[in-house]
Amino acid sequence: MIKDTAFIGIGSEETSIDPIQYISNYNISELDYLFWNSATFSDEFSRYVKNVYGSSSENTRQQSCITYSEKTEKLIDFSENGGNIVIFTGGETKVNIGFGRRDDPSLLEKFRLSRTHGKRYKFIENEKINRTLNEIYSEINYSFIIKNNKTKTLITVPRTEEVISSFYLTDGGGIVIAMPLPTSSPLPVSKIKTLISDIKAEFSAENSKSDLPRLASNYHLPLEHQKTAENKKISEEIQAMQAQIDENRLIISKEAEWKHLFSSHDEALEKAAAKAFEELGFLVGFGPKTHCDIVCVKEKTILAVEVKGLKRSAKPANVNQCKRWISDIVGALDYAPDDKDSVLEEYVDCLKKLGVKNPSSSEEWDVKGVVVINTFRNNSLEDRNDPSEPSFNKQVRERMKRENICGMTGIQLLNLVIRITENPSEKESVCETIIKTAGQIDLKEDWKTYISKVEICETDPK
């Protein structure tokens, strides 16, 4: 497998590629290098990368963010010394490496790689390369065409057949390739690296063609036959392993979403909490904006859930907010159209989607408050169990008991999800515990019950 690859994304007015969006959607932390060029949001993205990954590093497999004019010399040296550069373009962008109906803008010029020595190519006619391309773009309506033996295979835009992908082979053995941004999640890193390997192998074979007459290629000598068969078998095994790696990465990516419960705040945390309550067996909806974050229904119980990600411990104000959401939902149950309250109407619509008819007597339903607080969200998990500053202090715990509100941290909610995933028979008892608890839920906050600290050696193979 290729070990050194730089992945570059282009942000522009045409493509409107949001790098922060693709960081989360494509699990870009797996990549060897990450560069993103865009004057539009380079400052914001730089701050994001610094917060997520820490300071930039010159070491291989460390993520970096560059502005339009920075580190171009490094890219040139990188490609001339055998490094590979994958440049993602968005949608049907007419950006390529010197091919297509318009021969501009050349990405070699854009990234100041024009003095790199080598040769530009279109995609070639190669069954294995075409198969890999189809796998990479299985979610996109791009066509792959082979016209005849003399015409090379190209990635084209449907209908127009406009070439939007090509590559450049440097004299140092590096590949600079421009390709549309795949839509599959996570990013199919291993398939892209397989594509690079196959392109290199094809041109290595092309450049070392024998001067034997064509007739000779129809026959194999004993050792030639043996090694060809071995290569075919090894290639098939590698493809099978790479398919398993991609499948595992998809599972890892989905599983990692749960970590928002102990690391995020605002919308990301709210979505993760909503998903958690669904896993626990509740019907889930989102309340009106700036009001109740999550509304959950189970049998004759409605949960008004307040979700917060805080830098410190929970506050009495979080409980007070939850109390307001309880009153809102009670009001929505008794709501009559003549009342003309836009917020309550949104609650009514939300409850209808969850099977709660309107009007319903509030006496028919038990409206329960729940607060999910991701406390000390910026602290490492090891630093969150300080007895002198618990997640819910005495004042907050007493207020939750008084108002019959159940409180839990993001880690506690995550523990509940993992618990019922491993023991599905406990789902009902977990829901009942949440519904009946007044105060902080009786569950250890010890993250080590289910979560393990990543050791340095536990790296994802490239």
Residue pairs with C-beta under 8 A, 6 or more apart in sequence:
1 190
1 193
1 194
1 197
1 461
1 462
2 84
2 193
2 196
2 197
2 462
3 32
3 60
3 462
4 32
4 33
4 60
4 78
4 82
4 83
4 84
5 31
5 32
5 33
5 83
5 84
5 85
5 86
5 192
5 193
5 196
5 462
6 32
6 33
6 34
6 35
6 75
6 78
6 83
6 84
6 85
6 86
7 28
7 31
7 32
7 33
7 34
7 35
7 86
7 88
8 35
8 36
8 37
8 85
8 86
8 87
8 88
8 111
9 17
9 19
9 22
9 35
9 36
9 37
9 38
9 87
9 88
9 181
10 17
10 37
10 38
10 87
10 88
10 89
10 90
10 93
10 95
11 17
11 18
11 19
11 36
11 37
11 38
11 40
11 41
12 38
12 40
12 90
12 93
13 40
14 90
14 93
15 89
15 90
15 91
15 93
16 90
17 38
17 88
17 90
17 181
18 41
19 36
19 38
19 41
19 45
19 48
20 41
20 44
20 45
20 48
22 28
22 181
23 29
23 48
23 52
25 185
25 186
26 185
26 186
26 187
27 185
27 186
27 187
27 249
27 252
27 253
27 256
28 34
28 63
28 187
29 52
29 53
29 63
30 186
30 187
30 189
30 249
30 460
30 462
31 61
31 63
31 187
31 189
32 60
32 61
32 462
33 60
33 61
33 62
33 63
33 64
34 49
34 63
34 64
34 65
35 64
35 65
35 66
35 71
35 75
36 42
36 45
36 65
36 66
37 66
37 67
37 68
37 110
37 111
38 45
38 68
39 67
39 68
42 65
42 67
42 68
45 65
46 65
46 67
49 56
49 63
49 64
49 65
50 56
50 65
52 63
53 62
53 63
56 62
56 63
56 64
56 65
57 64
61 459
61 462
64 71
72 111
72 112
72 113
75 85
75 111
75 112
75 113
76 112
76 113
76 115
76 116
78 85
78 174
79 85
79 113
79 116
79 170
79 172
79 174
79 176
80 116
80 117
80 170
80 171
80 172
80 174
81 172
81 174
82 170
82 172
82 173
82 174
83 174
84 174
84 175
84 176
84 177
84 196
85 111
85 113
85 174
85 175
85 176
85 177
86 177
86 179
86 192
86 196
87 95
87 107
87 111
87 176
87 177
87 178
87 179
88 179
88 180
88 181
89 95
89 96
89 164
89 178
89 179
89 180
89 181
90 180
90 181
91 180
91 181
92 157
92 162
92 164
92 180
93 164
93 180
94 100
94 101
94 102
94 162
94 164
95 105
95 107
95 110
95 164
95 178
96 107
96 163
96 164
96 165
96 166
96 178
97 106
97 107
97 108
97 120
97 166
97 167
97 168
97 176
97 177
97 178
98 106
98 108
98 120
98 166
98 168
99 120
99 122
99 163
99 166
100 162
100 163
100 164
100 166
101 162
101 163
106 114
107 113
107 176
107 178
108 114
108 116
108 168
108 176
113 168
113 176
116 168
116 170
116 176
117 170
117 171
117 172
118 168
118 169
118 170
118 171
118 172
118 174
118 176
119 168
119 169
120 166
120 167
120 168
121 152
121 166
121 167
121 168
121 169
121 203
122 152
122 153
122 154
122 163
122 166
123 129
123 133
123 152
123 153
123 154
123 155
123 165
123 166
123 167
124 152
124 153
124 199
124 202
125 146
125 149
125 151
125 152
125 153
126 153
126 198
126 202
128 198
129 153
129 195
129 198
129 199
129 202
130 144
130 146
130 153
132 191
132 194
132 195
132 198
133 144
133 155
133 195
134 144
135 188
135 191
136 179
136 182
136 184
136 188
136 191
136 192
136 195
137 155
137 180
137 182
138 184
139 182
139 183
139 184
140 180
140 182
140 183
141 158
142 155
142 156
142 157
142 158
142 180
143 156
143 157
143 158
143 161
144 153
144 154
144 155
144 156
145 153
145 154
145 156
145 161
146 153
154 161
154 163
154 165
154 166
155 163
155 164
155 165
155 179
155 180
156 162
156 163
156 164
157 164
164 178
164 180
165 177
165 178
165 179
165 180
166 177
166 178
167 175
167 176
167 177
167 178
167 199
168 175
168 176
168 177
169 175
169 199
169 200
169 203
170 176
173 200
175 196
175 199
175 200
177 195
177 196
177 199
179 192
182 188
185 250
185 253
186 249
186 250
186 252
186 253
188 246
189 249
189 462
190 242
190 245
190 246
190 249
191 242
191 246
193 462
194 239
194 242
210 216
220 228
245 461
249 460
257 272
257 275
258 272
258 275
258 276
258 414
258 417
260 268
260 269
260 271
260 272
261 269
261 272
261 273
261 276
261 374
261 410
261 411
261 413
261 414
262 374
262 377
262 381
262 409
262 410
262 411
262 414
262 447
263 374
263 377
264 272
264 309
264 374
264 377
265 308
265 309
265 310
265 374
265 377
266 309
269 307
269 308
269 309
269 374
269 410
270 286
270 293
270 294
270 307
272 410
273 293
273 294
273 305
273 307
273 372
273 410
273 413
274 284
274 286
274 294
275 284
276 413
276 414
276 416
276 417
277 284
277 294
277 296
277 303
277 305
278 284
279 417
279 420
279 421
280 416
280 417
280 420
280 427
280 430
280 431
280 434
281 298
281 427
281 428
281 431
282 296
282 297
282 298
282 303
282 431
283 296
283 297
283 298
283 354
283 355
284 294
284 295
284 296
284 354
285 294
285 295
285 296
285 350
285 351
285 353
285 354
286 293
286 294
286 295
286 350
287 293
287 294
287 295
287 304
287 325
287 328
287 346
287 347
287 350
288 343
288 346
288 347
288 350
291 324
291 325
291 328
291 343
291 346
291 347
292 304
292 305
292 306
292 325
292 328
292 329
292 347
293 305
293 306
293 307
294 303
294 305
294 307
295 302
295 303
295 304
295 305
295 329
295 347
295 350
295 351
295 354
296 302
296 303
296 305
296 354
296 370
297 303
297 351
297 354
297 355
297 356
298 431
298 435
300 364
300 365
300 366
301 365
301 366
301 367
301 368
301 435
302 329
302 351
302 356
302 365
302 366
302 367
302 368
303 368
303 369
303 370
303 434
303 435
304 322
304 325
304 326
304 328
304 329
304 367
304 368
304 369
304 370
305 322
305 325
305 369
305 370
305 371
305 372
306 318
306 321
306 322
306 325
306 369
306 370
306 371
306 372
307 371
307 372
307 373
308 314
308 318
308 371
308 372
308 373
308 374
309 373
309 374
309 377
309 410
310 373
310 374
310 375
310 376
310 377
311 376
311 377
311 378
312 375
312 376
312 389
313 375
313 376
313 389
313 390
313 391
313 392
313 393
313 396
314 371
314 373
314 375
314 391
314 392
314 393
314 396
314 407
315 396
316 395
316 396
316 399
318 371
318 373
318 396
319 369
319 371
319 396
319 399
319 400
319 403
319 405
319 407
322 369
322 370
322 371
322 403
322 405
323 369
323 403
323 405
325 369
326 367
326 368
326 369
328 343
328 344
328 347
329 347
329 351
329 367
330 362
330 367
331 341
331 344
331 347
332 344
332 347
332 348
332 351
332 358
333 351
333 356
333 358
333 359
333 360
333 361
333 362
333 364
333 365
333 367
334 359
334 360
334 361
334 362
335 341
335 344
335 345
335 347
335 348
335 358
335 359
336 359
348 358
351 358
352 358
356 365
366 435
368 404
368 405
368 406
368 435
369 403
369 404
369 405
369 406
370 405
370 406
370 407
370 408
370 434
371 400
371 405
371 406
371 407
371 408
372 407
372 408
372 409
372 410
372 413
373 391
373 392
373 407
373 408
373 409
373 410
374 409
374 410
374 411
375 384
375 391
375 409
375 410
376 383
376 384
376 391
377 410
381 411
381 447
381 451
381 453
382 453
384 391
384 411
384 445
384 447
385 445
385 446
391 409
391 440
391 445
392 400
392 407
392 409
392 440
396 407
397 407
397 439
397 440
398 439
399 405
400 406
400 407
400 438
400 439
400 440
401 438
401 439
403 438
404 438
405 438
405 439
406 434
406 435
406 437
406 438
406 439
406 440
406 441
407 439
407 440
407 441
408 416
408 434
408 440
408 441
408 443
409 445
411 445
411 447
411 451
412 441
412 443
412 445
414 450
414 451
415 443
415 444
415 447
415 449
415 450
416 430
416 434
416 443
418 450
419 426
419 430
419 450
420 426
420 427
420 430
433 441
433 442
434 441
